[in-house]
Amino acid sequence: MVAAQWLLEAERQMDEAAIYTIHGFCQRMLATNAFESGVLFEQVLIQDEYELKKRVCADFWRRHCYPLSYDVAYAVSEIWSGPEQLLYEIQPYFTRRMPRNSRY
């Protein structure tokens, strides 16, 4: 008799069961446990990555090109005038199309 009651109770609670896709489940777990997982409490989906890529190129330029010696910096500036030009030339790599190298 106890088993029958247990099954009836389980049947009543089925409507309350949460059903998720794996993505929905992961999103819920990350939101619920944001502090423990080290992710932001609220995440935003980036629609246009251009500004992010622009900041990354500017950061790369600042970290790697500014410290160069004058001669090396001059050689780099002959290829790319700045971080915007660098982004323009590496953009095809982000779309997984290989760019044609017209310089060499």
NORNOR-V560803 format. One record per residue. N is the residue number from 1. RES is the residue in one letter. SS is DSSP state (A for helix, B for strand, O for the rest). PSI is psi in radians with two decimals (none if undefined). Layout:
# NORNOR-V560803
N_RES_SS_PSI / N_RES_SS_PSI
This chain:
# NORNOR-V560803
1_M_O_-0.63 / 2_V_A_-0.69 / 3_A_A_-0.69 / 4_A_A_-0.73 / 5_Q_A_-0.69 / 6_W_A_-0.75 / 7_L_A_-0.69 / 8_L_A_-0.74 / 9_E_A_-0.73 / 10_A_A_-0.69 / 11_E_A_-0.72 / 12_R_A_-0.59 / 13_Q_A_-0.14 / 14_M_A_-0.61 / 15_D_A_-0.40 / 16_E_A_-0.10 / 17_A_O_2.39 / 18_A_O_2.27 / 19_I_O_2.20 / 20_Y_O_2.72 / 21_T_O_2.93 / 22_I_A_-0.60 / 23_H_A_-0.75 / 24_G_A_-0.72 / 25_F_A_-0.83 / 26_C_A_-0.73 / 27_Q_A_-0.75 / 28_R_A_-0.75 / 29_M_A_-0.70 / 30_L_A_-0.68 / 31_A_A_-0.70 / 32_T_A_-0.65 / 33_N_O_0.72 / 34_A_A_-0.76 / 35_F_A_-0.79 / 36_E_A_-0.59 / 37_S_A_-0.25 / 38_G_O_0.28 / 39_V_O_2.90 / 40_L_O_2.64 / 41_F_O_-0.73 / 42_E_O_2.17 / 43_Q_O_2.57 / 44_V_O_2.31 / 45_L_O_2.16 / 46_I_O_2.12 / 47_Q_O_-0.74 / 48_D_O_1.97 / 49_E_O_-0.05 / 50_Y_A_-0.84 / 51_E_A_-0.66 / 52_L_A_-0.78 / 53_K_A_-0.65 / 54_K_A_-0.74 / 55_R_A_-0.68 / 56_V_A_-0.76 / 57_C_A_-0.71 / 58_A_A_-0.70 / 59_D_A_-0.75 / 60_F_A_-0.80 / 61_W_A_-0.78 / 62_R_A_-0.75 / 63_R_A_-0.63 / 64_H_A_-0.46 / 65_C_A_-0.66 / 66_Y_O_-0.70 / 67_P_O_-0.10 / 68_L_O_2.70 / 69_S_O_2.85 / 70_Y_A_-0.81 / 71_D_A_-0.78 / 72_V_A_-0.73 / 73_A_A_-0.67 / 74_Y_A_-0.75 / 75_A_A_-0.71 / 76_V_A_-0.72 / 77_S_A_-0.35 / 78_E_A_-0.47 / 79_I_A_-0.87 / 80_W_O_2.24 / 81_S_O_-0.35 / 82_G_O_-3.03 / 83_P_A_-0.53 / 84_E_A_-0.73 / 85_Q_A_-0.70 / 86_L_A_-0.81 / 87_L_A_-0.75 / 88_Y_A_-0.72 / 89_E_A_-0.48 / 90_I_A_-0.11 / 91_Q_A_-0.73 / 92_P_A_-0.47 / 93_Y_A_-0.52 / 94_F_A_-0.48 / 95_T_O_0.10 / 96_R_O_0.28 / 97_R_O_2.31 / 98_M_O_2.23 / 99_P_O_2.67 / 100_R_O_2.34 / 101_N_O_1.81 / 102_S_O_-0.12 / 103_R_O_-0.53 / 104_Y_O_none
